[in-house]
Each structure stands twice: as C-alpha cells, then as structure tokens.
C-alpha cells in the first residue's frame, strides 16, 4: 500500500537564472551535425545539445550554462554518459569539449543579441 505522500505533487525547483539559459542557442545547436563527426560507433539518432559538465559552474543538481553545450547525436550523448567526459573526449571527440563549446558559442548568429539582452 502506498503512503499518501506518494500522491502529492513533486516540489518544483527554482528556475535556472537567465544568464544560464540560452534556449535559442541550444535549438540552433540541434541543427548542427554531431561534434564527433561519425567517429563514434554509437553515432546516430536525434541531435541534442549536450552540456559539457566540466566547463565550470556546475553544482549539485545544477547544470552548467547553456553556452557550454556541443551538438551530439542522441546515441553519442548516451555513450558519453556511460563512459564519462574524459574518456569520450580522448577516444571519440579527439579534442577538448570545453574549447568546442566555446567555438560553437562564438559561431552562433544570435550570440551578440543574447549577450546584449543580459546587460
């Protein structure tokens, strides 16, 4: 028998601060090809914006800012979660994911407008 607390609505977390959220950027990223460029045996599926956790600013139950994302296929993203960022960078990306995220951020056509809106 379930306790009455099992039927209560889940407590909502506070929303992410505006400086961490760039939904237009993550949407733009989902339109790019996978950052692994087909090198991974698991490349395929819908594109996602993968947050590069070791970019800084991550905490317990806190994602890094959206500006630290790279485009990965869904299967590559799952593989990254399974093996971790250090191994994924070395074996699949063959590069630094933080540097890649910074390149994508600079290349995003909406970056200047987004940054001006944060002032």
C-alpha positions in Angstrom: 0.0 0.0 0.0 1.4 3.4 -1.0 1.7 6.1 1.6 -0.4 9.3 1.0 2.9 11.2 0.3 3.3 9.2 -2.9 0.4 11.1 -4.4 1.5 14.6 -3.6 2.9 16.8 -6.3 6.6 17.0 -6.6 8.2 20.1 -5.2 9.4 22.3 -8.1 13.0 23.6 -8.1 13.7 27.2 -8.6 14.1 28.1 -12.3 17.6 28.5 -13.7 19.0 32.0 -13.7 18.6 33.9 -17.0 22.4 34.1 -17.6 22.5 30.2 -17.7 19.7 29.8 -20.2 20.1 30.3 -23.9 17.3 28.2 -25.4 17.8 29.7 -28.9 21.4 28.6 -28.8 20.6 25.0 -27.8 17.9 25.0 -30.6 20.5 26.2 -33.1 23.0 23.5 -31.9 20.4 20.8 -32.5 20.5 21.8 -36.2 24.3 21.2 -36.5 26.0 17.9 -37.2 27.2 15.7 -34.4 30.5 17.0 -32.9 32.0 13.5 -33.0 31.7 13.7 -36.9 30.7 10.0 -37.1 33.9 8.8 -35.3 31.9 7.1 -32.6 30.4 3.6 -33.0 27.3 4.9 -31.4 26.7 8.0 -33.6 23.1 8.3 -34.7 19.6 9.5 -33.7 18.1 12.8 -33.0 20.5 15.7 -32.3 20.7 17.1 -28.7 22.6 19.9 -27.1 25.0 18.2 -24.6 26.1 20.2 -21.6 29.8 20.0 -21.0 29.8 19.4 -17.3 33.4 20.2 -16.6 33.2 23.7 -18.2 32.7 25.2 -14.7 29.8 26.5 -12.7 28.2 23.1 -12.2 27.0 22.2 -8.8 24.8 19.6 -7.1 21.6 19.5 -9.2 22.8 22.5 -11.2 23.6 22.3 -14.9 26.4 24.4 -16.5 25.2 27.3 -18.5 23.7 26.5 -21.9 26.7 28.3 -23.6 28.8 25.3 -22.7 27.0 22.8 -25.0 28.0 20.9 -28.0 25.8 19.1 -30.6 25.8 15.3 -30.2 23.5 12.7 -31.6 21.3 11.1 -29.0 23.3 7.8 -29.1 26.6 9.6 -28.8 25.2 11.6 -25.8 24.1 8.3 -24.1 27.6 6.9 -24.8 29.2 10.0 -23.3 27.1 9.5 -20.2 28.2 5.8 -20.0 31.9 6.4 -20.3 32.3 9.9 -18.9 33.6 13.2 -20.5 37.4 12.5 -20.1 37.3 9.2 -22.0 34.7 10.5 -24.5 36.9 13.5 -25.3 40.0 11.3 -25.7 38.5 8.4 -27.7 35.6 9.9 -29.6 35.9 13.7 -29.9 39.7 13.7 -30.0 39.6 17.2 -28.7 38.6 19.4 -25.8 34.8 19.7 -25.4 35.0 23.0 -23.5 37.0 24.5 -26.4 34.5 23.1 -28.8 31.6 24.6 -26.8 33.3 28.0 -26.9 33.7 27.8 -30.7 30.1 26.9 -31.2 29.1 29.8 -28.9 31.2 32.3 -30.9 29.7 30.9 -34.2 26.1 31.2 -33.1 24.5 34.1 -35.1 22.3 35.1 -32.1 25.1 35.4 -29.6 25.5 39.2 -29.7 21.8 39.9 -29.3 21.6 37.4 -26.4 24.6 38.9 -24.6 23.2 42.4 -25.0 20.0 41.3 -23.5 21.8 40.1 -20.4 23.2 43.6 -19.6 
